[in-house]
Amino acid sequence: MKQLKIGAVAATADRPLIAAPITAYTWQQAVQQADLLKKSAVDVVEWRVDYLETLDNLMVTHIQKVCQATSKPVIFTWRTQAEGGAKAYSRRTYERVYLNAITAGVAALDIEINLLADQKNLLKTIPNDVQIIGSKHYFTKTPANLVSLLDNMVTLPIDIIKLATMPQQLSDVDVLLTSTKKVAKNANKPLITMAMGVMGMPSRIIGRRYGSQLTFVTVINSSAPGQLMVTDLLQKWGTRYDI
Ligand SMILES: O=C1C[C@@](O)(C(=O)O)C[C@@H](O)[C@@H]1O
């Protein structure tokens, strides 16, 4: 299994990385949230820029200020409306803000695998030390062929595989976990997987045992259904944590 590293932090065999989102409407508010996350128990910060009121004026300096305020590795994510995010995809704006994020020094970029073909220019300019997290969300179901979908993701020009599914029954959570285990065992890329919603919560707690190397929690606001509060996750793990 390939170990997950984002910026200066790495998952271990016992513990996945913990990431929490910034869900701000303005970049100034994002700086405030980044500062709160700096003081929290999370390892990594995901800036969900699709929550911003507008992306038209997002500058390198704004992104730098957010990175400085958290001092933790930042994953830069525009989750498009097509995959449950807040902003519709625009090729030009996407390329511009992602290039700004690279210049500002983010640790990783989340790029939906459906956009890889449309963002060839961007892909060419991403330096080796910026990780590409290729993501795919199934918001209504758990596809039956998850192992082959994950195997296919391993072949894409991405560094890290991220897959989220919505379980309709408890056995769907098993399918997500066991498929993760099967693919993670031999894959030369780290995997991050989760089942969403209340039913999927166990996958966010025990996913590491199946090969998922990062778990998303809520510190300020949730960015997906079923995220636990960070304090609840640590309590379930039996980790002592004083706020
Ligand atoms: O891809 C993911 C995972 C996620 O959807 C979750 O289910 O926790 C939350 C998103 O913010 C993140 O980009």
The ligand as a MOL file (V3000), in Angstrom:
LIG
                    3D

  0  0  0     0  0            999 V3000
M  V30 BEGIN CTAB
M  V30 COUNTS 13 13 0 0 0
M  V30 BEGIN ATOM
M  V30 1 O -14.4310 14.7290 -1.5750 0
M  V30 2 C -14.6430 15.1090 -0.4480 0
M  V30 3 C -15.1930 14.2340 0.5640 0
M  V30 4 C -16.4860 14.7900 1.1110 0
M  V30 5 O -17.4580 14.7660 0.0970 0
M  V30 6 C -16.9860 13.8970 2.2510 0
M  V30 7 O -17.8620 13.0600 1.9770 0
M  V30 8 O -16.5180 14.0480 3.3740 0
M  V30 9 C -16.2670 16.2150 1.6100 0
M  V30 10 C -15.7050 17.1140 0.5230 0
M  V30 11 O -15.4670 18.4100 1.0400 0
M  V30 12 C -14.4420 16.5330 -0.0390 0
M  V30 13 O -14.0160 17.2860 -1.1440 0
M  V30 END ATOM
M  V30 BEGIN BOND
M  V30 1 2 1 2
M  V30 2 1 2 3
M  V30 3 1 2 12
M  V30 4 1 3 4
M  V30 5 1 4 5
M  V30 6 1 4 6
M  V30 7 1 4 9
M  V30 8 2 6 7
M  V30 9 1 6 8
M  V30 10 1 9 10
M  V30 11 1 10 11
M  V30 12 1 10 12
M  V30 13 1 12 13
M  V30 END BOND
M  V30 END CTAB
M  END
